[in-house]
Amino acid sequence: MNFDINILINGKTYNLTLIKHITIQQIVKLLYGNNQGIVLEHNKKIITAAMWDKIYIESNDRIEILTIVGGG
């Protein structure tokens, strides 16, 4: 059975229809392919990469994803 959720990622609202619950890790993998150089905030709390596969996205969650780029 499908269900709808609304989430905010980097200030943009996404309306998703899902067939199962998804984790933060799955969102990061979908958007970036890996978690190298990423800092993530979930509902105003910094979440370490070790926790991403343990937190399931719920409707009205707010996620901010920052990528760290080295340079000189």
C-alpha positions in Angstrom: 0.0 0.0 0.0 1.4 3.4 -1.0 1.6 6.4 1.3 2.4 10.1 0.8 4.9 12.2 2.7 6.2 15.7 2.4 9.8 16.5 3.3 12.0 19.6 3.0 15.5 19.0 1.7 17.8 22.0 1.5 14.8 24.4 1.5 12.9 22.6 -1.2 9.7 20.7 -0.5 9.3 17.2 -2.0 6.0 15.4 -2.1 6.8 11.7 -2.3 4.6 8.6 -2.8 6.4 5.6 -1.2 5.7 1.9 -1.0 7.9 1.5 2.1 9.6 3.7 4.6 13.0 5.1 3.6 16.1 6.1 5.6 18.3 9.1 5.5 21.0 6.9 4.1 18.7 6.1 1.1 18.0 9.8 0.5 21.8 10.6 0.6 22.6 7.7 -1.8 19.8 8.7 -4.2 21.0 12.4 -4.3 24.8 12.0 -4.0 25.7 8.4 -4.6 27.8 8.2 -1.4 28.3 9.9 1.9 31.8 11.2 1.4 32.3 14.8 2.5 28.6 15.3 3.6 27.4 16.9 6.8 23.7 16.3 7.5 21.1 18.0 9.7 17.8 16.3 10.4 15.1 18.4 12.1 17.8 20.8 13.4 20.1 18.1 14.8 23.5 17.2 13.3 23.3 13.4 12.5 26.5 11.4 12.0 26.8 9.1 9.0 26.8 6.1 11.3 23.1 6.9 12.2 21.8 7.6 8.7 20.6 4.0 8.1 18.8 3.9 11.5 16.6 7.0 11.0 13.5 6.7 8.9 12.1 9.7 7.1 8.7 10.9 8.3 6.3 13.5 6.8 7.3 17.1 7.5 10.9 16.2 8.3 13.5 18.9 7.5 16.9 17.8 6.1 19.8 20.1 5.3 22.7 18.5 3.4 26.0 20.2 3.1 28.8 18.9 0.9 32.4 19.7 1.9 34.7 20.5 -1.1 38.4 20.8 -0.7 40.4 23.2 -2.6 43.3 25.5 -2.6 
